[in-house]
Amino acid sequence: MTRWYGKLLGFIAGWLLLRHPGGGLIGLLIGHAFDADWFGLGRSRDQSYRVLGVTREASDAEVDQAYRRLIAQYHPDRLSGAAPELREQAEARAREINGAYQQVKAERGRK
């Protein structure tokens, strides 16, 4: 579902602040930018889901399965005989996966 309330609130705020119909138009455009997430304010939560390769609508079991699959693939201990560069990349990716999983679990635990 797309957001719409930013446009309405932006229009009203622009009209009231500038006391001109042009102010309403400017507020409408700014509200649309917030609704469309042009400023990247909602990306942090969605980024965690993208790292795990699931959607926000995924069940807890699907999130756990995706986490286990990815961490098994990128765990640094599995690359013990690999080149140091590959091992460092795997460690960085494993940290990213762990962070994303912790963030998703914390977000879902609050609900």
ROMARTI-110987 format. One line per 8 residues: their letters; for each residue z negated, y, x of N, C-alpha, C. Coordinates in Angstrom, 3 decimals. Each point is the difference from the previous one (the first is absolute). Last residue first. Layout:
// ROMARTI-110987
a = Z/Y/X/Z/Y/X/Z/Y/X; ...
***
This chain:
// ROMARTI-110987
krgreakv = -17.951/-6.036/6.794/0.407/0.016/-1.418/-0.853/-0.889/-0.852; -0.335/0.433/4.823/-0.572/1.153/-0.708/0.310/-0.030/-1.476; 1.817/-3.194/3.075/-1.413/-0.258/-0.228/-0.684/1.124/-0.769; 4.539/0.257/1.481/-0.127/-0.895/-1.141/-1.456/-0.316/-0.323; 0.962/2.635/3.792/0.501/0.696/-1.190/-0.169/-0.859/-1.250; -1.051/-1.897/4.171/-0.981/1.043/-0.345/0.424/0.739/-1.263; 2.968/-3.183/1.761/-1.188/-0.664/-0.548/-1.059/1.024/-0.398; 3.878/1.581/2.140/0.337/-0.525/-1.326/-1.227/-0.641/-0.639
qqyagnie = -0.451/1.498/4.423/0.161/1.132/-0.906/0.315/-0.466/-1.421; -0.248/-3.210/3.454/-1.324/0.548/-0.279/0.082/1.163/-0.988; 4.036/-1.841/1.533/-0.703/-0.951/-0.871/-1.387/0.522/-0.365; 2.568/2.458/3.079/0.594/0.078/-1.331/-0.737/-0.920/-0.969; -1.270/-0.158/4.517/-0.368/1.278/-0.606/0.533/0.135/-1.414; 1.274/-3.780/2.543/-1.427/-0.054/-0.346/-0.456/1.285/-0.685; 4.399/-0.131/1.655/-0.135/-0.915/-1.141/-1.453/-0.074/-0.444; 0.939/2.462/3.897/0.582/0.671/-1.165/-0.166/-0.850/-1.260
raraeaqe = -1.280/-1.869/4.110/-0.932/1.074/-0.378/0.491/0.726/-1.248; 2.859/-3.201/1.831/-1.152/-0.662/-0.615/-1.052/1.033/-0.415; 3.744/1.524/2.408/0.400/-0.399/-1.357/-1.163/-0.682/-0.727; -0.634/1.135/4.515/0.136/1.220/-0.803/0.353/-0.339/-1.443; -0.161/-3.539/3.069/-1.345/0.532/-0.231/0.048/1.254/-0.870; 4.076/-1.874/1.390/-0.641/-0.863/-0.993/-1.415/0.494/-0.312; 2.364/2.156/3.415/0.621/0.292/-1.288/-0.642/-0.819/-1.108; -1.345/-0.886/4.392/-0.494/1.311/-0.431/0.583/0.396/-1.351
rlepaags = 1.600/-3.952/1.992/-1.395/-0.178/-0.415/-0.601/1.319/-0.482; 4.293/0.021/1.866/0.015/-0.633/-1.320/-1.417/-0.193/-0.538; 0.471/1.676/4.351/0.507/0.976/-0.955/0.001/-0.561/-1.418; -1.208/-2.812/3.699/-1.051/0.957/-0.385/0.470/1.033/-1.025; 2.275/-4.890/0.064/-0.038/1.156/0.901/-1.063/0.988/-0.482; -0.877/-5.012/-1.437/1.114/0.945/-0.089/-0.175/1.139/1.002; -2.997/-3.835/-1.178/0.877/-0.167/1.155/1.156/0.983/0.025; -3.292/-0.010/-3.550/-0.760/0.020/1.249/0.899/-0.122/1.228
lrdphyqa = 0.438/0.612/-5.157/0.946/0.415/1.035/-0.663/0.029/1.377; -2.361/-1.027/-3.989/1.163/-0.883/-0.108/1.019/0.302/1.080; -3.916/2.636/-0.558/-0.316/-1.281/0.620/1.166/-0.976/-0.078; 0.108/4.391/-2.150/0.243/-0.001/1.456/-0.293/-1.337/0.682; 1.764/0.731/-5.138/-1.279/-0.087/0.701/0.244/-0.118/1.506; 3.279/0.302/-3.831/-0.154/1.018/1.037/-1.308/-0.086/0.772; 1.312/-3.108/-3.595/1.232/0.252/0.731/-0.220/0.923/1.193; -3.504/-0.964/-3.023/0.332/-1.226/0.723/1.244/0.202/0.852
ilrryaqd = -1.309/3.447/-2.835/-0.922/-0.068/1.136/0.233/-1.280/0.801; 2.570/0.687/-3.960/0.328/0.975/1.047/-0.914/-0.118/1.209; -0.808/-2.777/-3.786/1.313/-0.305/0.555/0.324/0.943/1.164; -3.940/0.779/-2.478/-0.122/-1.206/0.832/1.324/-0.359/0.668; -0.021/3.629/-3.061/-0.794/0.303/1.189/-0.074/-1.217/0.927; 2.040/-0.567/-4.189/0.845/0.813/0.873/-0.732/0.332/1.295; -2.446/-2.255/-3.308/1.031/-0.868/0.557/0.908/0.763/0.958; -3.261/2.426/-2.403/-0.626/-0.875/0.994/1.030/-0.897/0.679
veadsaer = 1.471/2.651/-3.554/-0.347/0.856/1.141/-0.624/-0.848/1.100; 0.903/-2.123/-4.050/1.246/0.309/0.699/-0.254/0.876/1.224; -3.629/-0.994/-2.817/0.432/-1.213/0.685/1.290/0.243/0.779; -1.697/3.418/-2.780/-0.822/-0.149/1.207/0.422/-1.224/0.798; 3.837/2.150/-2.952/-1.359/-0.483/-0.253/-0.767/-0.111/1.315; 4.032/3.603/-0.968/-0.261/-1.359/0.471/-1.452/-0.384/-0.271; 2.258/4.348/-0.746/-0.294/-0.859/-1.141/-0.307/-1.443/0.402; 1.381/3.437/3.084/-1.334/0.360/-0.508/-0.415/-0.905/-1.152
tvglvrys = 3.383/-2.101/3.530/-0.014/1.195/-0.832/-1.423/0.277/-0.453; 1.612/-2.441/4.774/-0.247/-0.257/-1.418/0.055/1.321/-0.761; 0.132/-0.806/4.950/1.197/-0.535/-0.635/-0.202/-0.379/-1.454; -2.918/2.110/3.606/-0.235/-1.380/-0.400/1.200/-0.630/-0.696; 0.191/4.524/1.293/-0.274/-0.759/1.229/-0.192/-1.471/-0.331; 0.475/3.010/-3.580/1.268/-0.226/0.686/-0.205/-0.818/1.269; -3.778/1.404/-2.412/0.696/-1.063/-0.723/1.334/-0.323/0.663; -2.448/3.566/1.724/-0.725/-1.251/0.247/0.685/-1.164/-0.696
qdrsrglg = 1.602/4.366/-0.757/0.363/-0.478/1.326/-0.691/-1.326/0.306; -0.984/2.545/-3.925/1.178/-0.854/-0.122/0.424/-0.574/1.343; -3.631/3.051/-0.125/-0.347/-1.218/-0.726/1.189/-0.943/-0.095; 0.674/4.179/2.047/-0.956/-0.786/0.780/-0.372/-1.298/-0.701; 2.936/3.510/-1.870/0.583/-1.021/0.854/-1.023/-0.891/0.673; -0.230/4.047/-3.092/-0.307/-1.333/-0.509/0.485/-1.122/0.893; 0.702/4.738/0.924/-1.427/-0.147/-0.244/-0.369/-1.402/-0.466; 4.354/2.461/1.442/-0.546/-1.206/0.603/-1.467/-0.231/-0.248
fwdadfah = 3.377/3.431/-1.552/-0.936/0.404/1.039/-0.703/-1.187/0.641; 3.063/-0.340/-3.706/0.749/0.531/1.129/-0.913/0.341/1.164; -0.556/-2.137/-4.680/-0.688/-0.333/1.245/0.807/0.419/1.229; 0.692/0.698/-4.920/0.926/-0.853/0.732/-0.559/-0.416/1.359; -2.482/2.963/-2.744/0.212/-1.218/-0.780/0.907/-0.989/0.734; -0.721/4.272/1.909/-1.216/-0.815/0.059/0.181/-1.306/-0.756; 3.521/3.068/-0.180/-0.141/-0.484/1.367/-1.255/-0.864/0.148; 0.740/2.199/-4.085/0.921/-1.132/0.170/-0.118/-0.585/1.406
gillgilg = -2.434/3.903/-0.911/-0.567/-1.153/-0.701/0.882/-1.225/0.112; 1.649/4.025/1.707/-1.092/-0.486/0.851/-0.674/-1.214/-0.646; 3.322/2.131/-2.509/0.585/-0.636/1.185/-1.074/-0.549/0.936; -1.385/2.466/-3.757/0.615/-1.254/-0.432/0.591/-0.744/1.185; -1.700/4.336/0.703/-1.079/-0.974/-0.193/0.529/-1.354/-0.420; 3.099/3.499/0.294/-0.492/-0.335/1.345/-1.126/-1.035/-0.087; 1.583/1.697/-4.033/1.019/-0.827/0.632/-0.430/-0.421/1.409; -2.724/3.011/-2.350/-0.050/-1.320/-0.628/0.996/-0.952/0.623
ggphrlll = 0.095/4.453/1.325/-1.182/-0.661/0.552/-0.171/-1.388/-0.587; 3.333/2.813/-1.708/0.386/-0.538/1.299/-1.158/-0.704/0.687; -0.688/2.366/-4.065/0.631/-1.317/-0.202/0.469/-0.636/1.308; -4.247/3.260/0.053/1.439/0.172/-0.149/0.616/-1.383/-0.232; -4.573/1.191/1.573/0.230/0.731/-1.251/1.484/0.298/-0.235; -2.580/-2.441/3.625/1.020/1.011/0.257/0.342/0.836/-1.236; -3.382/-3.476/-0.150/-0.230/0.727/1.251/0.996/1.130/0.210; 0.351/-2.931/-3.811/-1.213/0.819/-0.059/-0.213/0.819/1.273
wgaifgll = 3.682/-3.012/-0.243/0.150/1.040/-1.019/-1.211/0.928/-0.004; -0.159/-3.774/2.801/0.968/0.973/0.479/0.183/1.149/-0.973; -2.760/-3.618/-1.274/-0.618/0.774/1.082/0.955/1.066/0.520; 1.655/-2.988/-3.266/-1.043/0.868/-0.573/-0.620/0.876/1.085; 3.142/-3.219/1.396/0.643/1.018/-0.837/-1.033/0.984/-0.538; -1.565/-3.719/2.402/0.666/0.958/0.869/0.658/1.118/-0.784; -1.942/-3.598/-2.347/-1.035/0.849/0.603/0.612/1.046/0.933; 2.962/-3.124/-1.894/-0.631/0.801/-1.056/-1.034/0.960/0.591
kgywrtm = 2.036/-3.106/2.899/0.984/0.976/-0.474/-0.620/0.934/-1.030; -2.550/-3.599/1.554/0.134/1.020/1.039/0.982/1.087/-0.412; -0.717/-3.957/-2.646/-0.981/1.058/-0.213/0.057/1.083/1.066; 2.538/-4.258/-0.294/0.596/1.151/-0.665/-0.932/1.199/-0.047; 1.190/-5.270/2.575/-0.962/1.034/-0.365/0.733/1.191/-0.593; 1.614/-5.253/-0.270/0.077/1.213/0.799/-1.004/1.024/-0.496; 0.066/-5.570/-0.008/0.000/1.174/-0.840/0.000/1.242/0.889
***
